[in-house]
Amino acid sequence: MPFDGLVTYSVINELKEFINGKIDKIYQPNSEDIVLILRKEKIQKTFDFNKSNILKI
């Protein structure tokens, strides 16, 4: 799946709740995956970006 405008829009909407939040950890388990662990106050979410499924929550 290409990282086009629709995917970018979806990623932005998912990340909006973490404005002024902090990045806890960033992992790159392999060359096609990026995992972000973000937190803001008591909210914590893990985002898994990879080539086949751009955003998994």
Secondary structure as GFF3:
##gff-version 3
##sequence-region A 1 57
A	DSSP	alpha_helix	5	15	.	.	.	ID=ss1
A	DSSP	three_ten_helix	16	18	.	.	.	ID=ss2
A	DSSP	beta_strand	22	27	.	.	.	ID=ss3
A	DSSP	beta_strand	33	40	.	.	.	ID=ss4
A	DSSP	beta_strand	43	50	.	.	.	ID=ss5
###
